[in-house]
């Protein structure tokens, strides 16, 4: 399970970096990130999830989206 968690974290970091890179190339990076986050949340809300406890799975996915975008903060002055 720890290996799976590590791989998931690595994927999250990679995706966050890719999104940040694309955002930095936009005229208005904050607007781009906000719009992109909203689009991703719309996809999560609309995707068909099979299995049990669908509401919990959807809520975890939405929290994960929020966590990914919360990682994108301005660089420190150092």
Buried (B, 14 or more C-beta within 10 A) or exposed (E): EEEEEEEEEEEBEEEBEEBBEEBEEEEEBEEBBEEBBEEBBEEBEEEEEEEEEEEEBBEEBBEBBEEBBEBBEEEEEE
